Amino acid sequence: MVEVNASSPGVPSTGSLMRQLEPLQADDQRQLERLRHEIRAYGRVVVAYSGGVDSALVATIAQEQLGAQATAITGVSPALAPHLLQEARQQAAWLGLRHQEVATEELKDPHYSSNPTDRCFACKRELHRHLGPLAAAAEGAQVLDGVNADDLSDHRPGIQAAREAGVMSPLADLGITKMQVRELSKALGLPWWDKPAQPCLASRFPYGEGINAERLQRVAQAEAWLIARGFAAVRVRSQGLAARIEVPADQIVALAQHPERDALVEAFLDLGFTAVSLDLEGLVSGKLNR
């Protein structure tokens, strides 16, 4: 496990509020105050922190309200894209979070690696198998996650695993939606408030197709190639050895006509894909669950 401690001049000490850079609508302001109150009431917390906008907001408020009594922990495995791990580290440093990383081994669990429809349950069960003891060692800290109110209506078996582990979801509990998470994050000056959603790499494979470290790495490298060329919101779906690229609908033409299109195909073939296509429907969140 690696611990990273860093400080940022703009991060308040315990008991001081983050400087609000933009006004909020009255309802959003009330939600922010309720979120502060709920997290402060726990006294000590461990935040399951992926670096996404949701868990980053929970970690931000935990740092603001509890200071050294709040720790953010990131589960690290081949299912986490390397650039997302780097972003999680950078964000934690910017906020001055007490940040730890713990290696998870969900790929050793056939209930995960066989990629059933409830794969996420096995993933979160493995994560919280590590977070639970760490929270207990931190004088009985409460584990929090970044599940928001919108997530409750999606197919997310991992939520049940978290509940069984005693994890609390303050955003969902307060009815805070994804849009509100972004509004609150923007008002607090968090630079990543509009960061695209980035589900784990295992979501790129159709249910029933086995997952291993090699396949996850291939997808991660393919997406990194596209991200480096300005396509920040992207999925490379892997069906067998075929790659199907999804970008937002308004970027489809730009990708199809990209001057490095031939280089893209060559790069993907070098990674081990045997075919490369562009999804004309565009990027649709939750497409795997349709």
PyMOL commands that set and color helices and strands:
alter all, ss='L'
color gray80, all
select helices_A, chain A and resi 26-42+53-69+82-95+106-108+110-113+119-137+149-153+157-164+170-173+178-187+201-204+213-227+249-256+261-271+287-289
alter helices_A, ss='H'
color red, helices_A
select strands_A, chain A and resi 2-5+45-48+70-76+98-103+142-144+235-239+242-246+275-278
alter strands_A, ss='S'
color yellow, strands_A
deselect
rebuild
show_as cartoon
